[in-house]
Amino acid sequence: MNRRDLEITKQEDFRYVLEHCHSINVGMHDGEDIYILPMNYGYVLEEDKKLTFYIHSGKRGKKLELLRANGRISFEMDCDHQLIEGEKPCQYGYAYASMMGKGNAVIVEDVQEKQKALSILMSCLTGKEFEFTEKLTTIVEIIRIDVEEYTGKRRLAKRF
Ligand SMILES: Cc1cc2nc3c(=O)[nH]c(=O)nc-3n(C[C@H](O)[C@H](O)[C@H](O)COP(=O)(O)OP(=O)(O)OC[C@H]3O[C@@H](n4cnc5c(N)ncnc54)[C@H](O)[C@@H]3O)c2cc1C
């Protein structure tokens, strides 16, 4: 990374980005092309920095076809957008917090894991706890992303 001064290294700062972004851009293989989709997510960030995302989806569509063919993905997410104003054009900047990385996407079949994933997803999105019946898990697909590596950057609007 060129701007090491902006690099996120602390667990609490990664968690900040994960809690504030709300949507993740997932890049998938589409033959020789790349297919990128924005989606909401739930996440689990463990003490050893292991990161897992859960995404819910309808039962059909292009992303599921692509992921079944090749689960290798890249992702990016960003938040805290703010224009930093200056007197001259070269003094302008842009504040942000972002993460990106890569991993493997798996379509979850296990009912209990689907129930757990939906609860995590809803908790991350709403801050509330929900439980899901086995029947509800049959009407959605759950995509689990096992993240293998990730980095973060954060540029504050004001330095303090
Ligand atoms: C902020 C945000 C959060 C979202 N959260 C979720 C989520 O949690 N789960 C979820 O399943 N979906 C979510 N979506 C919708 C998601 O981006 C896809 O539209 C959806 O998952 C269908 O994808 P698909 O590959 O099955 O598309 P299909 O229905 O198979 O359609 C394929 C074609 O539709 C077009 N298309 C698909 N998605 C988009 C898009 N977002 N914008 C423009 N064109 C598109 C493309 O041309 C693509 O080739 C979210 C979208 C946004 C913007």
The ligand as a Gaussian input file, in Angstrom:
#p B3LYP/6-31G(d) Opt

LIG

0 1
 C      -27.378000      -1.305000      -1.803000
 C      -27.864000      -2.601000      -2.403000
 C      -28.044000      -3.702000      -1.586000
 C      -28.491000      -4.892000      -2.123000
 N      -28.598000      -6.000000      -1.306000
 C      -28.887000      -7.201000      -1.842000
 C      -28.876000      -8.392000      -1.036000
 O      -28.617000      -8.349000       0.176000
 N      -29.136000      -9.573000      -1.636000
 C      -29.399000      -9.653000      -2.971000
 O      -29.623000     -10.763000      -3.459000
 N      -29.416000      -8.565000      -3.754000
 C      -29.173000      -7.339000      -3.229000
 N      -29.160000      -6.221000      -4.024000
 C      -29.498000      -6.385000      -5.438000
 C      -28.306000      -6.960000      -6.177000
 O      -27.387000      -5.917000      -6.501000
 C      -28.758000      -7.670000      -7.476000
 O      -29.537000      -6.799000      -8.257000
 C      -29.539000      -8.928000      -7.174000
 O      -28.899000      -9.750000      -6.217000
 C      -29.765000      -9.747000      -8.446000
 O      -28.551000     -10.193000      -8.924000
 P      -28.526000     -11.337000     -10.038000
 O      -27.101000     -11.578000     -10.450000
 O      -29.287000     -12.509000      -9.567000
 O      -29.263000     -10.575000     -11.211000
 P      -30.318000     -11.116000     -12.294000
 O      -31.705000     -10.895000     -11.762000
 O      -29.960000     -12.496000     -12.738000
 O      -30.091000     -10.056000     -13.464000
 C      -28.887000     -10.050000     -14.193000
 C      -28.689000      -8.749000     -14.910000
 O      -29.422000      -7.689000     -14.292000
 C      -28.603000      -6.531000     -14.187000
 N      -28.440000      -6.215000     -12.748000
 C      -28.450000      -7.078000     -11.699000
 N      -28.256000      -6.430000     -10.529000
 C      -28.134000      -5.123000     -10.848000
 C      -27.912000      -3.956000     -10.063000
 N      -27.815000      -3.992000      -8.697000
 N      -27.810000      -2.779000     -10.716000
 C      -27.920000      -2.718000     -12.059000
 N      -28.127000      -3.785000     -12.850000
 C      -28.236000      -4.990000     -12.250000
 C      -27.290000      -6.826000     -14.847000
 O      -27.318000      -6.337000     -16.174000
 C      -27.240000      -8.315000     -14.850000
 O      -26.517000      -8.848000     -15.927000
 C      -28.771000      -4.998000      -3.526000
 C      -28.592000      -3.882000      -4.322000
 C      -28.146000      -2.697000      -3.785000
 C      -27.929000      -1.506000      -4.697000

